Amino acid sequence: MFAPSLFLGAMLGALYGDLLQLVVPGLIPHPEIYAIAGMGAIFAAAAQAPFVAITILLEVTGDYQLTPVVMAVCVTAFVVHGLLTRDSM
């Protein structure tokens, strides 16, 4: 579950960031951040473990300036998944 959720999150996040870059070029300075955020969102929701997802992403990327973004995305995905379904993978 770990690797597929990170891959799927990275691909969907990168697609979303690139689409935003095409639609509004000046608004999104770094669309690659959406790939990292997508990885955290999918893994946090699938595993129902937002703190693990936050820790893993920050350690993998080594960019601790992304901490607020990663935390917000992981917790939001966790809460939304909890509202929509009871079970985890």
Contacts in CASP RR format, 6 or more apart in sequence:
PFRMAT RR
TARGET T0000
AUTHOR 0000-0000-0000
METHOD contacts of the structure
MODEL  1
MFAPSLFLGAMLGALYGDLLQLVVPGLIPHPEIYAIAGMGAIFAAAAQAP
FVAITILLEVTGDYQLTPVVMAVCVTAFVVHGLLTRDSM
1 46 0 8 1.000
1 47 0 8 1.000
1 89 0 8 1.000
2 43 0 8 1.000
2 47 0 8 1.000
5 39 0 8 1.000
5 42 0 8 1.000
5 43 0 8 1.000
5 46 0 8 1.000
5 47 0 8 1.000
6 39 0 8 1.000
6 40 0 8 1.000
6 42 0 8 1.000
6 43 0 8 1.000
8 42 0 8 1.000
9 35 0 8 1.000
9 38 0 8 1.000
9 39 0 8 1.000
9 40 0 8 1.000
9 41 0 8 1.000
9 42 0 8 1.000
9 43 0 8 1.000
10 35 0 8 1.000
10 36 0 8 1.000
10 38 0 8 1.000
10 39 0 8 1.000
11 35 0 8 1.000
12 38 0 8 1.000
12 42 0 8 1.000
13 34 0 8 1.000
13 35 0 8 1.000
13 37 0 8 1.000
13 38 0 8 1.000
13 39 0 8 1.000
14 31 0 8 1.000
14 32 0 8 1.000
14 34 0 8 1.000
14 35 0 8 1.000
16 34 0 8 1.000
16 38 0 8 1.000
17 28 0 8 1.000
17 31 0 8 1.000
17 32 0 8 1.000
17 34 0 8 1.000
17 35 0 8 1.000
18 31 0 8 1.000
20 27 0 8 1.000
20 28 0 8 1.000
20 31 0 8 1.000
20 34 0 8 1.000
21 28 0 8 1.000
21 31 0 8 1.000
33 66 0 8 1.000
33 69 0 8 1.000
36 57 0 8 1.000
36 61 0 8 1.000
36 66 0 8 1.000
36 69 0 8 1.000
36 70 0 8 1.000
37 69 0 8 1.000
37 70 0 8 1.000
37 73 0 8 1.000
38 73 0 8 1.000
39 57 0 8 1.000
40 53 0 8 1.000
40 54 0 8 1.000
40 57 0 8 1.000
40 70 0 8 1.000
40 73 0 8 1.000
40 74 0 8 1.000
40 77 0 8 1.000
41 73 0 8 1.000
41 74 0 8 1.000
41 76 0 8 1.000
41 77 0 8 1.000
42 77 0 8 1.000
43 49 0 8 1.000
43 52 0 8 1.000
43 53 0 8 1.000
43 56 0 8 1.000
43 57 0 8 1.000
43 74 0 8 1.000
44 50 0 8 1.000
44 52 0 8 1.000
44 53 0 8 1.000
44 54 0 8 1.000
44 73 0 8 1.000
44 74 0 8 1.000
44 75 0 8 1.000
44 77 0 8 1.000
44 78 0 8 1.000
44 81 0 8 1.000
45 77 0 8 1.000
45 78 0 8 1.000
45 80 0 8 1.000
45 81 0 8 1.000
46 81 0 8 1.000
46 88 0 8 1.000
46 89 0 8 1.000
47 53 0 8 1.000
47 88 0 8 1.000
47 89 0 8 1.000
48 78 0 8 1.000
48 81 0 8 1.000
48 82 0 8 1.000
48 88 0 8 1.000
50 74 0 8 1.000
50 75 0 8 1.000
50 77 0 8 1.000
50 78 0 8 1.000
51 74 0 8 1.000
53 70 0 8 1.000
53 74 0 8 1.000
54 67 0 8 1.000
54 70 0 8 1.000
54 71 0 8 1.000
54 74 0 8 1.000
57 66 0 8 1.000
57 70 0 8 1.000
57 74 0 8 1.000
58 64 0 8 1.000
58 66 0 8 1.000
58 67 0 8 1.000
58 70 0 8 1.000
81 88 0 8 1.000
END
